[in-house]
Amino acid sequence: MEESKARIVRPLGPWEQFSSARHHLGVYRCVVVTVRYEIPHGLENTRAALVAALASVVGGQPMLQVGIVGQETNQPAFIHLPEIDLRDHFELRSQKHTTVEEYEAKISETHGWLHDQLWPNIESKAPWKVLALQQESNGLFQTPVIDILFAYHHSLADGTGGKDFHQHLAAALNTQDRGDILLEPRYILSFPNVAELPQTQEEAIPFTRSWPFVLKATWDHLAPSLLKPKGPTPWTGRPIDFALPYITRIHPLHFSPESLQTLIKASRDHSSSLTALLHAMALASLATRLDPKDAESFVSMTPINLRPWVSPSVKETLKTKMRSLVTGLDTPFPASVVGALRSPHADRDELIWQAAKETKRLLDQRVSTLPSDDVAGLLHLIPDFTEYFRGLDGKPRAATWEVSNIGVLRCADSNGGWEPARGMFSNGAMVAGAGIALSVISIEKHGLTVTLSWQQDIVDEPLVMGLAQDLTRFVNGISLYKSESKM
């Protein structure tokens, strides 16, 4: 016990406990961020190059050097790991497929498989994994590629942290001397000194809380339902059910650089944003595909990156480290908005833009007041996160869908080296969260990927496939993206 105490780096903060409890209960297990890299011509030892670059990234990221103890308690803590064997965390799989479609399907299947795994022995092994999938050379791609999937426990980092990992990895791959890459990779990394971890979200972000906000949040959570005003219940898929198998379904949508630029320009022309537009597209799709009797209204959720509000007191050397700094905003779509989209005479394109503009306005309004009166600043009031989540079992979900946009992965010019060519970001099945997740990442100069994910049997697969078809049609529909100057 004394030895264990000596190895504790720091306790998990409330937001980190939020994720730790979900992993302990098995209701959310990891985040996955994938980047497809074009491999430098003439590289003889891909494995050695990847291991060397990975070792460099791990050495510079304290959150990748720790385990977690006490996840089943109310006092979980990050624990120092003096040694990390990369063979426990890195795997290179050679794939052999006859069509690009088969290979792409394997990437999606592997995303889902990674989401469904619990992290074993997190007291002695850091809960993250890098899985590299490489297509055997048979002409499927003009340039040889490798897809590097980075899966990690959500207590270590948020989605932006996964994107940061790949930015560091690309930099390490493109700055290493090929002549220095060993034929036999060095897998054992030693960390004799305890890592200095980034501060908890609650310490890094100067949250402030007014009494009216605290009282309202307490009332909303604790007040008997009989005392709350009645209104239409938003459709959010089937209720939370801890008894259902944890199976993540994944369906990515890849869009060209030209489509991405069109979306961005059209969004700006309509006083909106890409994130808000995706919300509006999802709204229009579900409104027209679900029975009005069952789905009168909806509510969506948007994660918000808190990095712009990091306190000046945070160490400069820790500000750019992988970590979790995120909050969220729920946005209701009332029956009047949903009903208008269902009208047979509706100008659906115009209504989508109206919804996108209003969603952007609400997001801007929330951002303008951060970090004041934010729900993330109240997590410390939850005494037992495990019991909190258990209490949600059988209850309706808080959101119909979630749009999580981690933005653009920008890397320095590869100069013929490892070139990030496509990204893919996905959330695992959110047993106690939104019914459908839309996870978004862009690669500079290489387009946009929106990945749909959901828990099997919580949302019907034909509905999600219909949403995918609608999103594709909306993106490709020229009429939707006419600028206001041409209207």
Helices and strands as residue ranges (DSSP letters): H 2-7, E 8-11, H 14-25, E 31-38, H 46-60, G 62-64, E 66-69, E 77-80, E 83-85, G 86-88, E 90-95, H 100-115, E 128-135, E 145-152, H 159-175, G 178-180, E 188-190, H 201-204, H 211-222, G 225-227, E 248-255, H 257-269, H 274-289, E 298-305, G 307-309, H 316-319, E 326-333, H 335-342, H 348-369, G 375-381, H 385-390, E 401-409, E 419-427, E 436-443, E 447-455, H 461-476, G 478-481, G 484-486
